[in-house]
Amino acid sequence: MADLLICMGSGKGTWAYAYQLIEAERWDRVFVITSPFFTEKIGLRKPHIHVLSFDDKLTVDQLAEEYAKQLKPHLSGDVAVNFISGDGREHLALVGALLKLGIGLRFVHLTPHGVKEV
């Protein structure tokens, strides 16, 4: 299938959506990007799901650098990305990091008819 990158922030109701998106497809790997506070609370424990924790106090540039450093060994080609959760700083840093790594982006979302690309 493909790899999925999904931000998990503190938005109410977004975690349920994120869990449904993760379960809706047979993703090769799932990378959940969150803050250290939420890392313990996520509860996603499957071999193909990787929770990456980042300090939410970092600047956008620092965050982008950290994202690139942690994701570079794991990604190649195109990845599916979902931003239903998280904040604009995280989203901006992630898009910047992925583009600098030469990763193609496909934005996806969950609909009543399954996962759709935007």
N, C-alpha and C positions, 0 to 999 in steps of 0.2 A: 504494500500500500504506500505509505509515506510516513515521514516523521511529523509529529505535531508539537508545536511550541505554544504553550498557553500561559498567560499571566494569571496569577491568582492573588488578588488584592483583598481589601476589607469590605468590598461592596456587598450589601445585603442581597441575598438571592443569587449572586453570581456563582457561588461555589456549586450549587445544585446543577446549574446550567453547565458548568465546566465538567462536572462528573458525567453528566449525560453525554456531552460531546466526546469525552474520552472513550466512553463505552459504545458510542454509536458506530464506530468504524473499527476495523482491525488495523490499528496504527502499528508500524514497525517499532517505533519508539515514541514515547511521550516525554517531553521535557516541561515540567511545571516550574515556572519561575515565580518565586515569592520571597517575602522577607523572612528573616530568622524567627520572628515571632510566630508566623503562621506555619513554618516548616513542621513543627511538632503537631499541629492541629489538623493537618491535611488528611492523614490516614490513608494515603494511596500506597499500598505495598504490593506491587506486582513487579516481576522482573523487568518488564519493558518500560516501566514508569520511573523516571528519574526526577527527583525534586532538587532543584538548584536554588540555593538560598543566597540572597544578596542584601547587603546593608542598604536599607532604604534612606539612609542619611547621606549617601554619596551624591555628588553632583551628576548631572546628565552625562558629562564626558567621562567621569570615573566609572559610572555604571556601564556605559557602552564598552569601555575597556575591559571591565570585569566579565560582562556577558561574552564578549569576543574570546577572551582567554578561556573561559570555562566551556564554551560551546564549540570552539574550533576543532578539537579532537573528535567530536562526535557527529558533526554535520558535513554533508556534501550534497551538491545538487539542490533541488527544490525542497522546501519544507512548507507545511501548512501552518498558518499562524492564526491565533484567535486572541482578540483583545477585549472580550466582553467584560473582563475583570482587570483590576490594576488601575494605574493612573497614567496620565499623559506623559509624565517624565519617564516612567518605565517603558512605555510604548515607543517613545522617541528614541531612547537609548537602545532598545532592542532592534528597531528597524535600522538605525545607523550601524550597529555592530554587524548585523547580518549582511548589509550591503557592502561594508568594508571587507567582509570575509568572502564576498562573491557568491553568496547564497541567494538563490531565487526565492521569492516569496509568493505564496498563494494564500490569500485571506479566506478563511472558512468560517461558517456559522452553522448552527443547528436549526433546522426547520422541522415542522411536523412531518415532512417528507424525507427527512434524513439530513445528512451533511451536504451543504451547498457551498460552492465557491462564489465569492463576491466578484 
